[in-house]
Amino acid sequence: MISVQQHDFDVGDQYRRLCQQAGDAGAVVFFVGRVRGGDGAVQALELEHYPGMCERQLQGFVDEARRRWDCRAVRLVHRVGRLAAGEQIVFVAVATRHRAECVWCTGSAGSPPASRSCSWRWPPATAPRRLRRPIS
């Protein structure tokens, strides 16, 4: 399941949904990414994406991970819009038969190279729109 959305997600709900899809999986690993900025340097990020293209690109990352590992279920939620420091940005969860492949698969599905990203982020108060950069 891939979702690109503005509203926040519930980690417990996403985990339960993954487990319902996982069948006989013996391992579940999930990752939650948040907006950094506890030091006050960044107060918020504005994330944009190309609808349709972004979902296809994320699905490609998931498909690649499934080809490499025995993924029983995958959930990937990525938020867009204005996000304040400390808010959740991304949820990536994977279920596999064994824990080692689960950890590797989660990293593969959830950490695509910035050069292959279809989303951009920037601190809205400090960077003009022309200075966007790929999400890493």
Rosetta blueprint (number, residue, H / E / L):
1 M L
2 I E
3 S E
4 V E
5 Q E
6 Q L
7 H L
8 D L
9 F L
10 D L
11 V H
12 G H
13 D H
14 Q H
15 Y H
16 R H
17 R H
18 L H
19 C H
20 Q H
21 Q H
22 A L
23 G L
24 D L
25 A L
26 G L
27 A E
28 V E
29 V E
30 F E
31 F E
32 V E
33 G E
34 R E
35 V L
36 R L
37 G L
38 G L
39 D L
40 G L
41 A L
42 V L
43 Q L
44 A E
45 L E
46 E E
47 L E
48 E E
49 H E
50 Y L
51 P L
52 G L
53 M H
54 C H
55 E H
56 R H
57 Q H
58 L H
59 Q H
60 G H
61 F H
62 V H
63 D H
64 E H
65 A H
66 R H
67 R H
68 R H
69 W L
70 D L
71 C E
72 R E
73 A E
74 V E
75 R E
76 L E
77 V E
78 H E
79 R E
80 V L
81 G E
82 R E
83 L E
84 A E
85 A L
86 G L
87 E L
88 Q E
89 I E
90 V E
91 F E
92 V E
93 A E
94 V E
95 A E
96 T E
97 R L
98 H L
99 R H
100 A H
101 E H
102 C H
103 V H
104 W H
105 C H
106 T H
107 G H
108 S H
109 A H
110 G H
111 S L
112 P L
113 P L
114 A H
115 S H
116 R H
117 S L
118 C L
119 S E
120 W E
121 R E
122 W E
123 P L
124 P L
125 A L
126 T L
127 A L
128 P L
129 R H
130 R H
131 L H
132 R L
133 R E
134 P E
135 I L
136 S L
